[in-house]
Amino acid sequence: MTYTLYGHRRSGSLAVEMALAEIGVDYRVRDVDLEAEAQRGDDYAAVNPQRKVPALLTPAGETLTESVAILLTLDQRHPGAGLLPKDETERARALRWLLFIATEIYPIVEINDYPERFSPDPEATSGVQEIARSLWRTRWRLVEEAIQGSHTLLGSGFCVTDIYIAVVSRWAQQDDWRPVHLPKVEALTAAVAARPACAPVWARHQPDVTPGRFT
Ligand SMILES: N[C@@H](CCC(=O)N[C@@H](CS)C(=O)NCC(=O)O)C(=O)O
């Protein structure tokens, strides 16, 4: 029963990898080197025609894509892992913010990292990035306000949305801004990074952060 995760360091695949670690299943990782644009090649397009990571091959041979669809599928198939709360109200809150980040924040990283895709004018890229980073900050402030626990989104404790917050909040070159304006996000991220299952995965992805895409 082995999953195969297609991903790259510090990318959205880190969220899926930490969820797999929380579940405690066997998995192997296939690196798709985003810095080398490996996601654009035909080999990877055969896995995910959208040419993005993450993608997850299940032990049954299905291919899953879309980070949140993958996380929700894992929760459904491994209900004992505690990825989402059983309590209906808490679960609804966890889903609300998971989907907010997936739909309102995650797409901004493409605009920040690949501004040339969003303007035909090569001289417009810094302006495009500036708008992306401004939207990024406005939307992260909403997540900050929504955090109820001392180091978890929910008052009732850990859920997979915490993992998603920890991973996505590291992007878009906000390392100076974030600690000042998002102290709850920072505390939550430190708690995720210290979880026994997540810690070794986090350490593999985050130790040698260098400037550039996905930073
Ligand atoms: N909606 C997708 C977004 C995936 C995504 O944008 N992945 C980034 C890495 S974090 C990627 O593969 N980017 C490469 C590219 O845009 O060429 C998901 O949630 O899985």
The ligand as a Tripos MOL2 file, in Angstrom:
@<TRIPOS>MOLECULE
LIG
   20    19     1     0     0
SMALL
NO_CHARGES

@<TRIPOS>ATOM
      1 N1         -4.6670   24.3140   -7.9270 N.3       1 LIG1
      2 C1         -3.4420   23.5750   -7.8360 C.3       1 LIG1
      3 C2         -2.2710   24.5510   -7.9060 C.3       1 LIG1
      4 C3         -0.9510   23.8140   -7.9840 C.3       1 LIG1
      5 C4          0.2130   24.7590   -8.2430 C.2       1 LIG1
      6 O1          0.0750   25.9310   -8.6310 O.2       1 LIG1
      7 N2          1.4150   24.2110   -8.0390 N.am      1 LIG1
      8 C5          2.6280   24.9640   -8.2930 C.3       1 LIG1
      9 C6          3.6760   24.6290   -7.2240 C.3       1 LIG1
     10 S1          3.1960   25.1180   -5.6040 S.3       1 LIG1
     11 C7          3.2060   24.5500   -9.6180 C.2       1 LIG1
     12 O2          3.2500   23.3780   -9.9240 O.2       1 LIG1
     13 N3          3.6550   25.5380  -10.4010 N.am      1 LIG1
     14 C8          4.3140   25.2900  -11.6270 C.3       1 LIG1
     15 C9          3.7940   26.1510  -12.7480 C.2       1 LIG1
     16 O3          2.8420   26.9540  -12.5400 O.co2     1 LIG1
     17 O4          4.3730   26.0520  -13.8320 O.co2     1 LIG1
     18 C10        -3.4120   22.7610   -6.5380 C.2       1 LIG1
     19 O5         -3.9920   23.1910   -5.5470 O.co2     1 LIG1
     20 O6         -2.8400   21.6580   -6.5480 O.co2     1 LIG1
@<TRIPOS>BOND
     1     1     2 1
     2     2     3 1
     3     2    18 1
     4     3     4 1
     5     4     5 1
     6     5     6 2
     7     5     7 1
     8     7     8 1
     9     8     9 1
    10     8    11 1
    11     9    10 1
    12    11    12 2
    13    11    13 1
    14    13    14 1
    15    14    15 1
    16    15    16 2
    17    15    17 1
    18    18    19 2
    19    18    20 1
@<TRIPOS>SUBSTRUCTURE
     1 LIG1         1 GROUP 0 **** ****
